[in-house]
Amino acid sequence: MRVLCAFPEAMPSSSSRPPACLAPVALFLALLLHLFLSSQAGDRRPLPVDRAPGLKEKTLILLDVSTRNPVRTVHENFLSLQLDPSIIHDGWLDFLSSKRLVTLARGLSPAFLRFGGKRTDFLQFQNLRNPAKSRGGPGPDYYLKNYEDDIVRSDVALDKQKGCKIAQHPDVMLELQREKAAQMHLVLLKEQFSNTYSNLILTEPNNYRTMHGRAVNGSQLGKDYIQLKSLLQPIRIYSRASLYGPNIGRPRKNVIALLDGFMKVAGSTVDAVTWQHCYIDGRVVKVMDFLKTRLLDTLSDQIRKIQKVVNTYTPGKKIWLEGVVTTSAGGTNNLSDSYAAGFLWLNTLGMLANQGIDVVIRHSFFDHGFNHLVDQNFNPLPDYWLSLLYKRLIGPKVLAVHVAGLQRKPRPGRVIRDKLRIYAHCTSHHNHNYVRGSITLFIINLHRSRKKIKLAGTLRDKLVHQYLLQPHGQEGLKSKAVQLNGQPLAMVDDGTLPELKPRPLRAGRTLVIPPVTMGFYVVKNVNALACRYR
């Protein structure tokens, strides 16, 4: 800015008045001084902009998906289930033949059913014949004996009723103890197996010292796996059995060292490398703990640590997350079994598939603490309905997502964590309501405000089916009931699951994601090349 002032040739006396042009100069200098002092004090706020009352700035997010090739392809049984041995201790085993429970399990097929947990370390085969069987009665030829010497049936009705497929896993100890165990050579095999692994049942070997007072290093554990494989191969029905391990816990420094020793010795012996993950140690005290993006991202770091070791010795080896829970110590009532816990679970599914983990096994399907999918009254909890929607809509092929208008400008020393998480898959080919080539998005909005998403590129002007899952009732995020597109979800009867009805959105309509919610969106008739074939 230039200030022009014409001074007279002769200076006036000190008693005369100052020139008139000095007033604006003084005002200008005062303004400069004010701005200088404000900047020194750190006040760099922009000048206020006049806006219409009630008008808020909104950001429109543009979303596109790469449809030519999938970035990952996971197992058909990607989302699988686990039964905890507590069902034996608590006397729930007979209830596995319940029609209602079988209906709920069948809804999540295809899946592996893993029978395992820390209590399997105390399950031993008892070589006792079933007297009722010799008289032509029902039941297995042999029994399973648990750590309190209770005799219980070793068969699982879920398997017989084709609800799920039993995973042939060492710490299952189930396939080795079924009805075909009457053959003498198999009985001898069990005895040898029991003697060899009396303290080495393969569940969280990094915790053996705590549970058994004895530590096992990775190299020795690897040798034990090799021996187990050699025991199984001569037996016809187990010659092609799959072997998974070492089922380590959280990959801290000592656990990574155990995995490194194991992979060096037995990396080629196992069909997939397994580990377990727990998001929160101890009991959760408030519902907002489940919405922390820092907590959601802890899993990604663990995946990278596991993959680094595995790829060092056996590049391309499949990796399974064989046991995932939100909170330890059995969870917290009204929190880890509430709608809020679903944010962790759905993000887990999206993140694992996106980073190439082949299978995730949810602990537990039934009865264990408050982390389960079905409560002790056989009522499905929010995570069950979330899993059911995932099974119905999500296929094994993972697609790359491209988003514009979402990322904020990063600042030095600050990590930007996304509160809006978007994943894309080919729509499940088991769902005959959608033609092949359709794409399913699932979106997590952790913001306290709604978000608007505009489909672009190959998704532009396509018909969309919305499956919006929200809490039902007055409890809000702590609710154990959910609604789909505004309609409460509940079983029709013991043998019938409800119809999952979508809400059709017209072509080209902007997707509006309500605050703190989760939803699935099927984009119809995209004819995506990556999704046309299985």
C-alpha positions in Angstrom: 0.0 0.0 0.0 1.3 3.5 -0.9 0.4 6.6 1.2 0.8 9.9 -0.6 1.1 13.2 1.3 2.1 16.6 0.1 4.1 18.6 2.6 4.4 22.4 2.4 7.8 23.9 1.6 8.1 25.6 5.0 7.7 23.7 8.2 5.1 25.2 10.5 5.9 26.3 14.0 5.6 23.8 16.9 2.4 25.5 18.0 0.7 25.0 14.7 -1.6 22.0 14.0 -0.3 18.9 12.2 -1.1 18.4 8.5 -4.4 16.7 7.7 -2.7 13.7 5.9 -0.9 12.6 9.1 -4.1 11.2 10.6 -4.5 8.4 8.1 -0.8 7.6 8.3 -1.1 7.3 12.1 -4.1 5.0 11.7 -2.3 2.8 9.2 0.7 2.5 11.5 -1.5 1.6 14.4 -3.1 -1.1 12.3 0.3 -2.6 11.3 1.4 -2.6 14.9 -1.8 -4.5 15.9 -1.3 -7.1 13.2 2.4 -7.5 14.2 1.6 -8.0 17.9 -1.2 -10.5 17.0 1.1 -12.6 14.9 3.7 -12.6 17.6 1.1 -13.9 20.1 0.3 -16.8 17.7 -3.1 -15.6 16.7 -3.3 -16.6 13.1 -7.0 -17.3 12.9 -8.6 -16.4 9.5 -10.8 -13.4 9.4 -14.5 -14.4 9.9 -16.5 -14.9 6.7 -20.1 -13.9 6.7 -22.4 -16.9 6.2 -26.1 -17.4 6.1 -27.5 -18.5 9.5 -27.5 -22.2 10.0 -25.4 -22.9 6.9 -22.6 -25.4 7.6 -19.7 -26.4 5.3 -20.1 -29.9 3.9 -17.6 -32.1 2.2 -18.7 -34.3 -0.7 -16.5 -37.5 -0.9 -16.0 -39.0 -4.4 -15.6 -42.7 -4.4 -14.5 -45.1 -7.2 -13.4 -48.7 -7.3 -10.9 -50.5 -9.5 -12.9 -53.2 -11.3 -10.4 -54.8 -13.6 -8.4 -56.9 -11.2 -8.8 -57.8 -7.5 -5.9 -56.8 -5.2 -6.4 -59.8 -3.0 -8.4 -63.0 -3.0 -9.1 -64.6 0.4 -10.5 -68.1 1.3 -14.1 -68.9 0.6 -14.4 -69.6 4.3 -12.8 -66.3 5.2 -15.2 -65.6 8.1 -15.1 -68.7 10.3 -16.1 -69.6 13.8 -14.7 -71.0 17.0 -16.2 -72.9 19.9 -14.5 -72.6 23.2 -13.8 -75.7 25.4 -15.8 -73.9 28.1 -18.9 -75.5 26.5 -17.6 -78.8 27.9 -16.8 -77.4 31.3 -20.1 -75.5 31.5 -22.2 -78.4 30.3 -23.4 -76.8 27.1 -22.2 -79.5 24.6 -25.6 -81.2 24.3 -27.2 -77.9 23.3 -25.2 -77.9 20.1 -27.9 -80.1 18.6 -30.4 -77.3 19.3 -32.4 -76.5 16.1 -32.2 -72.8 16.8 -28.4 -72.9 17.3 -27.9 -75.0 14.2 -30.0 -72.5 12.2 -27.8 -69.7 13.4 -24.6 -71.6 12.5 -25.9 -72.6 9.1 -26.5 -68.9 8.3 -22.8 -68.3 8.5 -21.8 -71.1 6.2 -19.5 -71.8 4.5 -17.1 -71.7 7.4 -14.5 -73.6 9.4 -15.5 -74.5 12.9 -12.6 -74.5 15.2 -12.9 -76.2 18.6 -10.1 -74.6 20.6 -8.8 -72.2 23.2 -6.6 -72.3 26.3 -8.7 -75.0 27.9 -7.8 -77.4 25.2 -4.4 -77.6 26.9 -6.2 -79.7 29.6 -8.3 -82.0 27.3 -7.0 -85.5 27.1 -8.2 -88.6 25.2 -9.6 -91.2 27.6 -9.4 -94.7 26.0 -12.8 -95.8 27.3 -15.4 -97.5 25.2 -19.0 -96.3 25.2 -21.1 -99.1 26.8 -24.3 -97.8 25.1 -22.6 -98.1 21.7 -21.9 -101.8 22.2 -25.6 -102.3 22.8 -26.4 -100.5 19.6 -27.2 -97.2 21.2 -26.3 -93.7 19.9 -23.1 -91.8 20.4 -19.4 -92.2 19.7 -17.3 -95.2 20.2 -15.0 -93.3 22.6 -15.3 -90.4 24.9 -13.4 -87.2 25.6 -12.2 -86.6 29.1 -11.7 -83.0 30.3 -9.4 -81.6 32.9 -12.0 -82.1 35.7 -12.5 -85.8 34.7 -16.0 -85.2 33.4 -16.9 -87.7 30.6 -18.6 -85.9 27.7 -19.4 -86.7 24.1 -16.7 -85.9 21.6 -18.9 -85.6 18.6 -20.2 -82.2 17.5 -23.8 -82.0 16.2 -23.1 -78.9 14.2 -20.8 -80.9 11.9 -23.4 -83.7 11.5 -26.1 -81.3 10.6 -23.8 -79.6 8.0 -23.8 -76.3 9.7 -20.1 -75.8 9.4 -17.0 -77.8 8.5 -14.7 -79.0 11.3 -11.2 -77.5 10.8 -8.6 -80.3 11.1 -6.4 -78.5 13.6 -4.0 -80.1 16.1 -5.5 -78.4 19.1 -9.0 -79.4 18.1 -8.2 -82.9 19.3 -11.7 -83.6 17.9 -11.0 -85.3 14.5 -8.6 -87.6 16.3 -11.3 -88.6 18.8 -14.4 -89.2 16.7 -16.2 -92.5 16.0 -13.6 -93.9 13.7 -11.3 -94.1 16.7 -12.4 -97.7 17.2 -9.6 -98.9 15.0 -6.7 -100.1 17.1 -3.9 -98.4 15.2 -5.7 -95.1 15.6 -6.1 -95.7 19.3 -2.4 -96.3 19.5 -1.8 -93.1 17.5 -3.9 -91.2 20.0 -1.9 -92.6 22.9 1.3 -91.6 21.3 0.0 -88.2 20.4 -1.2 -87.7 24.0 2.2 -88.7 25.4 4.1 -86.5 23.0 1.9 -83.4 23.4 0.6 -83.8 27.0 2.1 -80.3 27.6 2.3 -79.2 24.0 -1.2 -78.8 22.8 -0.8 -76.1 20.2 -2.5 -73.1 21.7 -0.6 -69.9 22.4 2.8 -71.6 22.9 4.3 -68.3 24.1 2.1 -68.7 27.2 3.2 -72.2 28.2 5.4 -71.0 31.1 2.4 -69.2 32.6 -0.1 -72.1 32.1 2.2 -75.1 32.5 5.4 -73.9 34.2 7.3 -74.9 31.2 8.6 -72.9 28.2 9.0 -74.2 24.6 11.2 -72.4 22.1 10.2 -72.0 18.4 12.7 -74.6 17.1 11.5 -77.3 19.4 7.9 -76.5 18.6 8.7 -76.8 14.9 10.2 -80.2 15.5 7.0 -81.3 17.3 4.9 -80.2 14.4 7.1 -82.3 12.0 6.7 -85.3 14.3 2.9 -84.7 14.4 2.8 -84.6 10.6 4.7 -87.9 10.4 2.2 -89.5 12.8 -0.8 -88.4 10.8 0.5 -89.4 7.3 0.4 -93.2 7.6 -3.3 -93.1 8.6 -5.5 -93.1 5.6 -8.2 -90.7 6.8 -5.6 -88.2 8.0 -3.0 -88.6 5.3 -4.3 -85.4 3.6 -5.2 -83.6 6.8 -4.2 -79.9 6.9 -1.9 -78.7 9.7 -2.0 -75.1 11.0 0.1 -73.4 13.6 1.9 -72.2 15.7 -1.1 -70.2 16.9 1.0 -67.6 18.8 -0.4 -64.7 20.8 0.2 -61.0 20.2 3.4 -60.6 18.2 5.6 -58.9 20.8 9.4 -59.2 20.7 9.6 -62.7 22.5 6.7 -64.0 20.4 8.3 -62.9 17.1 11.4 -64.7 18.2 9.4 -67.9 18.8 7.7 -67.5 15.4 11.1 -67.0 13.7 12.5 -70.2 15.2 9.3 -72.1 14.3 9.2 -70.9 10.7 12.9 -71.8 10.2 12.3 -75.4 11.2 8.7 -76.1 10.2 7.6 -73.3 7.9 7.0 -75.7 5.0 5.2 -78.3 7.3 2.2 -76.2 8.1 -0.5 -75.3 5.6 -1.1 -71.9 7.1 0.6 -69.8 9.8 -1.7 -68.8 12.6 -1.9 -66.3 15.4 -4.4 -64.7 17.8 -5.4 -61.1 18.4 -7.1 -59.3 21.3 -7.8 -55.6 20.9 -8.1 -54.6 24.6 -6.4 -56.1 27.6 -8.6 -56.0 30.7 -12.1 -54.7 31.0 -13.5 -51.8 29.0 -14.9 -49.1 31.1 -16.8 -47.0 28.5 -18.4 -47.5 25.1 -16.3 -44.9 23.3 -13.2 -47.2 23.7 -14.6 -49.1 20.8 -14.6 -46.1 18.5 -10.9 -45.1 18.9 -9.2 -45.2 15.5 -5.8 -45.8 17.2 -7.3 -49.0 18.6 -8.7 -50.1 15.2 -5.2 -49.6 13.7 -3.3 -51.8 16.1 -4.2 -54.9 14.0 -2.5 -53.5 10.9 0.8 -53.3 12.7 0.5 -56.9 13.9 -0.2 -58.1 10.4 2.9 -56.5 9.1 5.0 -58.1 11.8 3.7 -61.6 11.1 4.0 -61.2 7.4 7.6 -60.1 7.6 8.7 -63.3 9.5 6.6 -65.6 7.3 7.8 -64.1 4.0 11.4 -64.4 5.2 11.2 -68.2 5.2 8.1 -69.2 3.2 7.1 -66.4 0.8 3.4 -66.6 -0.1 2.5 -68.9 2.8 -1.2 -68.4 3.9 -1.8 -66.7 7.2 -4.8 -67.2 9.4 -6.0 -65.0 12.3 -7.1 -68.0 14.3 -9.0 -66.4 17.2 -9.9 -62.7 17.5 -11.7 -61.1 20.4 -12.5 -57.5 21.2 -11.6 -57.7 24.9 -9.7 -60.2 27.1 -11.0 -61.9 30.2 -14.2 -62.9 28.5 -15.2 -59.4 27.6 -17.5 -56.9 29.3 -21.3 -57.3 29.6 -23.3 -54.6 27.8 -20.2 -53.5 25.9 -18.3 -56.2 24.1 -21.6 -57.8 23.2 -23.2 -54.5 22.1 -23.6 -52.7 18.8 -20.5 -50.6 19.5 -18.3 -53.6 19.4 -19.3 -54.1 15.8 -17.0 -51.3 14.7 -14.0 -53.3 15.7 -15.3 -56.5 14.2 -16.3 -55.0 10.8 -13.0 -53.1 10.6 -11.2 -56.3 11.4 -12.8 -58.1 8.5 -12.1 -55.3 6.1 -8.5 -54.8 7.2 -7.6 -58.5 7.2 -8.9 -59.1 3.7 -7.3 -56.0 2.4 -3.9 -57.0 3.8 -4.1 -60.6 2.5 -5.0 -62.6 5.6 -6.7 -65.8 4.2 -9.0 -66.7 7.1 -10.2 -65.1 10.3 -11.8 -67.2 13.0 -14.2 -65.4 15.4 -13.9 -66.4 19.1 -16.5 -67.4 20.0 -19.6 -68.4 18.3 -21.4 -69.4 21.5 -21.1 -69.3 25.3 -17.6 -67.8 26.0 -17.9 -64.7 28.1 -19.3 -61.6 26.3 -17.3 -61.7 23.1 -19.6 -64.3 21.4 -22.0 -64.0 18.5 -24.9 -65.8 20.2 -25.8 -65.4 23.8 -26.7 -68.2 26.3 -30.4 -67.8 25.5 -29.6 -68.6 21.8 -30.3 -65.0 20.8 -28.2 -63.5 18.0 -26.2 -60.5 19.1 -25.2 -57.4 17.0 -22.0 -59.0 15.8 -24.0 -62.0 14.5 -26.2 -59.9 12.3 -23.1 -58.1 11.1 -21.5 -61.4 10.3 -24.6 -62.6 8.5 -24.8 -59.6 6.3 -21.1 -60.0 5.5 -21.6 -63.6 4.5 -24.6 -62.8 2.4 -23.1 -59.9 0.5 -19.3 -60.1 0.5 -17.3 -62.3 -1.8 -13.6 -63.4 -1.5 -12.2 -60.9 -4.1 -11.0 -57.6 -2.6 -11.0 -54.5 -4.8 -9.0 -51.3 -4.5 -10.9 -48.2 -3.4 -10.1 -44.7 -4.6 -11.3 -41.7 -2.6 -11.1 -38.0 -3.2 -12.0 -35.2 -0.8 -11.5 -37.4 2.3 -7.9 -36.9 3.4 -7.0 -33.8 5.4 -3.7 -32.1 4.8 -1.2 -33.8 7.2 0.7 -31.7 9.8 4.2 -32.5 11.0 4.2 -34.9 13.9 0.5 -35.7 13.6 -0.9 -39.0 12.4 -4.1 -38.8 10.4 -6.4 -41.7 11.3 -9.5 -42.2 9.2 -12.8 -42.1 11.0 -14.5 -43.0 7.7 -13.4 -46.4 6.5 -14.5 -47.8 3.2 -13.8 -51.4 1.8 -14.9 -52.9 -1.5 -15.4 -56.6 -2.6 -17.0 -58.4 -5.4 -20.5 -59.3 -4.3 -20.8 -62.9 -3.1 -21.7 -65.3 -6.0 -23.8 -67.3 -3.5 -26.3 -64.4 -3.4 -28.6 -65.0 -6.4 -30.3 -61.6 -5.9 -27.3 -60.0 -7.7 -25.8 -60.8 -11.1 -22.1 -61.5 -11.3 -20.1 -58.3 -11.8 -21.8 -56.5 -8.9 -19.7 -54.8 -6.2 -20.4 -54.5 -2.5 -19.0 -51.6 -0.4 -19.1 -51.7 3.4 -18.6 -48.4 5.2 -17.8 -47.5 8.8 -18.5 -43.9 9.9 -17.0 -43.1 13.3 -17.7 -39.3 12.9 -20.3 -37.6 14.9 -21.7 -36.1 11.8 -23.2 -37.7 8.7 -21.0 -38.1 5.6 -22.0 -37.8 2.0 -20.4 -40.1 -0.7 -20.8 -39.6 -4.4 -20.1 -42.7 -6.5 -17.9 -41.8 -9.5 -16.1 -43.5 -12.4 -17.3 -47.0 -13.1 -19.9 -46.7 -10.2 -21.5 -43.5 -11.5 -25.3 -43.6 -12.1 -25.6 -47.3 -11.0 -28.5 -48.6 -8.9 -27.6 -49.2 -5.3 -29.1 -51.4 -2.6 -28.5 -50.1 1.0 -28.2 -52.4 4.0 -27.8 -49.9 6.9 -27.3 -51.5 10.3 -28.1 -49.3 13.3 -28.8 -49.9 17.0 -32.4 -50.5 18.0 -33.9 -49.3 21.3 -33.1 -46.7 23.9 -29.6 -48.0 24.8 -28.0 -46.5 21.7 -24.5 -47.8 21.0 -24.8 -50.2 24.0 -27.9 -51.9 22.5 -27.9 -55.6 22.0 -30.6 -55.3 19.3 -30.1 -53.9 15.8 -32.3 -52.7 13.0 -31.7 -53.0 9.3 -32.9 -50.0 7.3 -35.1 -49.1 10.2 -36.6 -52.6 10.7 -35.6 -54.6 13.9 -33.8 -57.9 13.2 -35.0 -61.0 14.9 -35.4 -64.7 14.1 -38.8 -65.7 12.6 -38.7 -69.0 14.5 -36.1 -71.5 15.6 -35.6 -72.8 12.1 -35.9 -69.5 10.1 -33.7 -66.5 9.8 -35.3 -63.2 8.8 -35.2 -61.9 5.2 -32.5 -59.2 4.9 -34.4 -56.6 2.8 -32.4 -53.9 1.2 -33.5 -50.3 0.6 -33.2 -49.4 -3.1 -31.5 -46.1 -3.9 -32.1 -44.5 -7.2 -29.3 -44.3 -9.8 -26.9 -41.4 -9.2 -28.1 -40.7 -5.7 -25.6 -39.6 -3.1 -25.0 -42.0 -0.3 -25.7 -40.5 3.1 -23.9 -42.3 6.0 -25.4 -41.4 9.4 -23.1 -40.6 12.3 -21.5 -43.6 14.1 -23.1 -46.3 12.0 -22.1 -49.2 9.7 -23.6 -50.1 6.3 -23.3 -52.3 3.2 -24.0 -51.0 -0.2 -24.4 -53.3 -3.2 -23.7 -51.4 -6.5 -25.7 -53.4 -9.1 -24.9 -54.3 -12.6 -21.4 -52.8 -12.6 -20.2 -55.6 -14.8 -16.8 -55.5 -13.1 -14.3 -57.7 -14.9 -12.8 -58.8 -11.6 -16.1 -60.1 -10.4 -17.5 -61.9 -13.4 -15.9 -65.2 -12.7 -15.2 -67.2 -9.5 
